[in-house]
Amino acid sequence: MLPFSLDEFSVVGFSGSRSVVPSVFPAVVSAVPAGASVFVGCAGGVDAAARAAFPAARVFRVSGTGRWAFAVRSTAFVRALASAGGCLLHNFL
């Protein structure tokens, strides 16, 4: 059980570290409302775990090479999540 509810959100975004705390992640996944859209990046760790848990997730991928490509991907992710009124679950997993 989590100390917060995601019930008011129809869009949830996952982002975070390259490692996942196995004891926490299932609780977070189960808190995502049924039918909610999930946004996630293309990295390992939290991103990969979220993609596995939500196969229909909208995946924001790096296009190009260099560090700027990651910044472009991350900016697109945050803008899409914000414009949808979504909730970002970041770096606590």
Secondary structure, DSSP 8 states (H G I E B T S, - for coil): --SS--TT-SEEEEE--SS--TTTHHHHHHHS-TT-EEEEESSSTHHHHHHHH-TT-EEE---SSSHHHHHHHHHHHHHHHHHTT-EEEES--
